[in-house]
Amino acid sequence: MKRLMLASFSLVFGLAALPALAQQNASDTTAPAAAEHGQRMDPQEQLARLSKRLQLTADQQSKIGAILTQRQQQVQAIRGDSSLKPADKRSKLLALMQTTQQSVNAVLTDQQRQRWADMREKMMQRRDAKKDGQSSPSDGQ
């Protein structure tokens, strides 16, 4: 259950971190610093990355763009809600992540869903390797 929650929590921020991870591999020291400090890419940058990786149609781009924009607004609202305890914020973010994943999955084809799942798994492996102090495995992209 703990692994599932961790994977779920990673997903909501995984979409936001995909572009940052790509930039980390392609640039100097600025991208890793941004990723380590929790800065997220905006929905349009995330959409561009997903569009390229998953070969999204124009219709899919429109639908997923709206999902990512809505998610960003909700994340900002949750993070900015000072009345919530950290554990409550985490719960709300986990629920939002799951909803976002379901919404995006509904727009994707079976092949795209599998590719996206593979991308998320590789991201989690890199994150786990980083936590363990190991070098990040190559994602072969």
C-alpha positions as CSV (number, residue, x, y, z in Angstrom):
1,M,0.0,0.0,0.0
2,K,2.9,2.4,0.8
3,R,4.4,1.6,-2.6
4,L,1.1,2.3,-4.3
5,M,0.7,5.6,-2.5
6,L,4.3,6.6,-3.3
7,A,3.8,5.7,-7.0
8,S,0.5,7.6,-7.1
9,F,2.0,10.7,-5.5
10,S,4.9,10.5,-7.9
11,L,2.5,10.5,-10.9
12,V,0.9,13.8,-10.1
13,F,4.3,15.4,-10.0
14,G,5.7,13.1,-12.6
15,L,3.8,14.8,-15.4
16,A,5.2,18.1,-14.2
17,A,8.7,16.7,-13.9
18,L,9.0,15.0,-17.3
19,P,10.2,18.1,-19.0
20,A,12.5,19.0,-16.2
21,L,14.1,15.5,-16.3
22,A,14.6,15.9,-20.1
23,Q,16.2,19.3,-19.6
24,Q,18.4,17.8,-16.8
25,N,19.9,15.4,-19.3
26,A,20.3,18.1,-22.0
27,S,21.6,21.1,-20.1
28,D,24.0,22.3,-17.6
29,T,23.5,22.8,-13.8
30,T,20.4,25.0,-14.0
31,A,17.9,22.2,-14.8
32,P,18.9,19.9,-12.0
33,A,18.8,22.7,-9.5
34,A,15.2,23.6,-10.6
35,A,14.1,20.0,-10.4
36,E,15.6,19.6,-6.9
37,H,13.8,22.7,-5.6
38,G,10.4,21.5,-6.8
39,Q,9.9,23.9,-9.6
40,R,7.5,22.5,-12.2
41,M,7.1,23.1,-15.9
42,D,3.9,24.8,-17.0
43,P,1.1,22.8,-18.6
44,Q,2.0,23.9,-22.1
45,E,5.6,22.7,-21.7
46,Q,4.3,19.4,-20.3
47,L,1.9,19.1,-23.2
48,A,4.6,19.7,-25.7
49,R,6.7,16.9,-24.1
50,L,3.8,14.5,-24.0
51,S,2.8,15.4,-27.5
52,K,6.2,14.5,-28.8
53,R,6.7,11.4,-26.8
54,L,3.2,10.0,-27.3
55,Q,2.5,11.4,-30.8
56,L,-0.8,13.0,-29.6
57,T,-3.4,14.1,-32.1
58,A,-4.6,17.7,-32.2
59,D,-7.8,16.6,-30.4
60,Q,-5.8,14.7,-27.7
61,Q,-3.5,17.8,-27.3
62,S,-6.6,20.0,-26.7
63,K,-8.1,17.6,-24.1
64,I,-4.9,16.9,-22.3
65,G,-3.9,20.5,-22.3
66,A,-7.1,21.4,-20.5
67,I,-6.6,18.6,-18.0
68,L,-3.0,19.7,-17.2
69,T,-4.1,23.4,-16.9
70,Q,-6.9,22.4,-14.5
71,R,-4.5,20.2,-12.5
72,Q,-2.0,23.1,-12.2
73,Q,-4.7,25.4,-10.9
74,Q,-5.8,22.8,-8.3
75,V,-2.3,22.1,-7.2
76,Q,-1.7,25.8,-6.6
77,A,-4.9,26.1,-4.7
78,I,-4.0,23.1,-2.5
79,R,-0.4,24.3,-1.9
80,G,-1.7,27.8,-1.1
81,D,-4.3,26.7,1.4
82,S,-2.7,27.5,4.7
83,S,-5.7,26.0,6.6
84,L,-4.6,22.5,5.5
85,K,-2.1,20.4,7.4
86,P,0.7,18.9,5.4
87,A,-0.8,15.5,5.6
88,D,-4.1,16.8,4.3
89,K,-2.4,18.6,1.5
90,R,-0.6,15.4,0.6
91,S,-3.9,13.5,0.6
92,K,-5.5,16.0,-1.6
93,L,-2.6,16.0,-4.0
94,L,-2.6,12.2,-4.2
95,A,-6.3,12.3,-5.0
96,L,-5.8,15.0,-7.7
97,M,-2.9,13.0,-9.2
98,Q,-5.1,9.9,-9.4
99,T,-7.9,11.9,-11.0
100,T,-5.5,13.5,-13.5
101,Q,-4.0,10.1,-14.4
102,Q,-7.5,8.7,-15.0
103,S,-8.5,11.7,-17.1
104,V,-5.4,11.5,-19.3
105,N,-5.7,7.8,-19.7
106,A,-9.2,8.2,-21.0
107,V,-7.9,10.4,-23.8
108,L,-5.0,8.1,-24.8
109,T,-5.1,5.0,-27.1
110,D,-4.0,1.7,-25.6
111,Q,-0.5,2.0,-27.2
112,Q,-0.1,5.6,-25.8
113,R,-1.3,4.5,-22.4
114,Q,1.4,1.8,-22.3
115,R,4.0,4.2,-23.5
116,W,3.0,6.7,-20.8
117,A,3.1,4.0,-18.1
118,D,6.6,3.0,-19.3
119,M,7.7,6.7,-19.1
120,R,6.3,7.0,-15.5
121,E,8.0,3.7,-14.5
122,K,11.4,4.9,-15.8
123,M,10.9,8.2,-14.0
124,M,10.2,6.4,-10.7
125,Q,13.3,4.3,-11.2
126,R,15.4,7.4,-11.8
127,R,13.9,9.0,-8.7
128,D,14.5,5.8,-6.6
129,A,18.1,5.6,-7.8
130,K,18.7,9.2,-7.0
131,K,17.3,8.7,-3.5
132,D,19.6,5.7,-3.0
133,G,22.6,7.7,-4.2
134,Q,23.1,5.8,-7.4
135,S,23.5,7.2,-10.8
136,S,20.3,7.4,-12.9
137,P,19.7,4.6,-15.3
138,S,19.4,5.7,-18.9
139,D,15.9,5.7,-20.3
140,G,17.0,4.9,-23.8
141,Q,15.2,7.9,-25.3
